[in-house]
Amino acid sequence: MEIDIQLLLHKEESDELEYKEGFDKDDFAQTVAAFSTHKGGFVLIGVRNDGVPVGFLKPEKFDETIQNIAKSV
């Protein structure tokens, strides 16, 4: 399934879309847990609440951290 990030950036946050300007493990885990008990959804990290991308610092081990959190939820 291909995801159109530009389309997501033009949507308002909802019960299926969450923007996170920074990365907090606990906050991310809560969002993933909520999505997993609902219809699923998207978490865009490095994006302000108004949908403007701001980037993300310290990306090292980021993929591994996210996978570990998702597996533990």
N, C-alpha and C positions, 0 to 999 in steps of 0.2 A: 504494500500500500504506500503510495507516494503522498507526502504531506506538503502542502503549500504553506510555507512559513509566512510569506507575505500576506496571504489571506488571513492567517491566524492573527497577525499583528494588527489587522484592521478591525478585529472583533473586540467587543467588550468582554471583560472577565465574566465567567458564568460558572455553573456547576460542572462544566466540561472544559473550562479553560482558565488557567491560573498563570499570572505573571509573577515572577520573582526577580527583583532587582539584584539581590545578593543570594547567597546560598547558606542556609541554616539546615543542618541535617535533620533536626527534630521537626522543623516546620515542613520540610520536604517530605519526610516520612508521613506526617499527618495528612498532607495533601494526597499522596499516593494511596494511603489507606482509604481516604474518602472516595477517591475515584474508583478504587477497586471494589467498593461495595455499592457503587452507583452504576453508571453507564460507561465508565472509563473517562478519559480526558487527556488533556495536554498540559504540561507544565513547561513554560518557557522561562529559562533562567537567563539573567542578564537583560531583562526587559522591565521597564518601569510599569506601574499600574495603569498608565495611560497608553501603553502599547509601544512606547518609544524604546528601541534597543539601546542599551548603554554599555554592553559588553560585560565580560566577566574576567576578573583577575584570578590568578593561581589555578589554571586549568589542569595542572599536573595531578594525575591519579583521579581525575574527576569522573571519568567513565566508570572506573572500578568502584568508586565510592557510591555512585548512583545505583549501580547494579547490586551492590551489597545491601543498600537500603531497601531497594525494591524487593529483593529476595526475602528480607526479614519481616516485611509487612504482611 
